[in-house]
Amino acid sequence: MTKEQIDQLIDMNCDKISPEYVPAIRERLADADEGIAQAAFASCKGEILMMVMAGFFGCYGVDRFMLGEVGLGVAKLLTCGGCGIWAMIDSFTAPARTRKYNSEKILSQL
């Protein structure tokens, strides 16, 4: 991909990835095919969706299951979201966890 294409792709998706992962993503995008790069960014999860899931279904660990954290999802399910405390904390930390998950997933697909 060209530098302009990489810049455009990252600018369009900057709200879905963590800033500390941007240099590594740029490096991998330079060697990637445009179709593969588009597919990698298309599979990103939205922050708003994860906040809603953590807020409404946090006691059941749904937000953790969606981010591939099965062990923590089961623990959250068995403790009913840490008596609601863990679920409430997760509803505030969901955007950062989602951006990190998206960044790591993009890197693994490229």
Stockholm file with secondary structure:
# STOCKHOLM 1.0

chainA/1-110         MTKEQIDQLIDMNCDKISPEYVPAIRERLADADEGIAQAAFASCKGEILMMVMAGFFGCYGVDRFMLGEVGLGVAKLLTCGGCGIWAMIDSFTAPARTRKYNSEKILSQL
#=GR chainA/1-110 SS CCHHHHHHHHHHTTTTSCGGGHHHHHHHHHHSCHHHHHHHHHTCCCHHHHHHHHHHHGGGTHHHHHTTCHHHHHHHHHTHHHHTHHHHHHHHHHHHHHHHHHHHHHHHHC
#=GC SS_cons         CCHHHHHHHHHHTTTTSCGGGHHHHHHHHHHSCHHHHHHHHHTCCCHHHHHHHHHHHGGGTHHHHHTTCHHHHHHHHHTHHHHTHHHHHHHHHHHHHHHHHHHHHHHHHC
//
